[in-house]
Amino acid sequence: MLSTLAKKMLMCLTGLFLVFFLLIHFLGNLQLFLPQEQAHLQFNAYSHFLSGNILIKLISYVLYLSIILHALDGLMITLHNKRAGANYVSDRRGRASKWYSRNMGILGTLILIFLVIHFQNFWYVYKFGAPPLDDRGNKDLYMLVVEVFKQWWYVVIYVFSMAALCYHLIHGIHSAIRTLGVFHPKFVKWFKIIGISYSVIISIGFALMPIYIFFTVK
């Protein structure tokens, strides 16, 4: 069994990798905001490049493993805290802590459910389905994205999940910095500003993608 410190360090390292991956994924998906014809071909070419690159494939395996380990580790930490009675209500720390820091397990569960839906709609269909090809012969992931994002209920789920992700990131980045021991009092304000800024920008940026496609792409 892992010690409490080892669990926290595993949570920290897998979380930081996922934070880094989110940034790369976000930058790539910004192509969805291009004019429709350009976005169509460019996004598909980008997706084709990623799917055929051996380095990207290796990183993707690290991604899958990180998601699984992060989720399992979070579950173990939550259960351990409950068994130990380490909750914020009983020791009155709830008044001094943010609600999202006391509900990371719930936020993480919502994000995990979203990931299952997200992977099924995009990753699974792209990898194992039979999506049509675009004019350049690449799998037409762009039209798959448009088809999914044209469903209002999915847009609602997506935006709600990005709100959960935002709060999860705010507390997660804060905790990761403390776990790594670089949370110096001199820089606490800047760490908070950077962490919150990253969380808000990434989450709002992702949330705007389905909204943009739903209202603008025909």
HUFENZI-V50603 format. One line per field, one symbol per residue. psi: psi as a letter, one per 40 degrees, with the letter a starting at -180 (. if undefined). A space follows every 50 residues. Layout:
# HUFENZI-V50603
psi = ???
This chain:
# HUFENZI-V50603
psi = iiidddddddddddddddddddddddddeedeeiiddddddddddddddd dehddddddddddddddddddddddddddddddefgieddeeeddeiidd defddddddddddddddddddcdddddeagiiiadeeihgddddddddee hddddddddddddddddddddddddddddefeghddeddddddddddddd ddddddddddddddedh.
